[in-house]
Amino acid sequence: MAIQNIFEETERLKADIDNLSVAELKKEMADNEDLLLLDIREIQEQVDLGTIPGAIHCARGMMEFWASPASPYYRDYFQQDRRTVVFCAGGGRSVLAVKSLQAMGFENVAHLEAGFSGWQKSQEEVQDTSQTSRWIRRPKP
């Protein structure tokens, strides 16, 4: 069996999930003060590039453990029916994250299809996290 093309697979999976544009996410952020916006990129990506204002960082590798009430790593902002929108850099990892949350029983999840890079390209506000993170920004070579 050949190794799956992950780009084709994420495109296929998008048919079964809620894919938000930058404009749709902005509207949801304005209309829903209880929206859980998750930045699932690696911490260094967030420190280097910033994040969408109001987002909570949850590295993709820990998301399921933070989302499960049975886990010692559980974070109580994960709630089964709470509107949750995840984003990554380009909209690939977030597709897989949405599918995983749905499989866990979360009922109201979506992702930012354009990812953080699309947010930046739309010239939306970016929160600089480099000064408040306990992680350091690496100097550019």
ABEGO torsion letter per residue (X at the ends): XBBBBAAAAAAAAAAABBBBBAAAAAAAAAABAABBBBBABBAAAAAAAEBBBGBBBBBAAAAAAAABAABAABBAABBAABBBBBBBAAGAAAAAAAAAAAAAGBABBBBBAAEAAAAAAAGBBBBBAAAABABBBBBBX
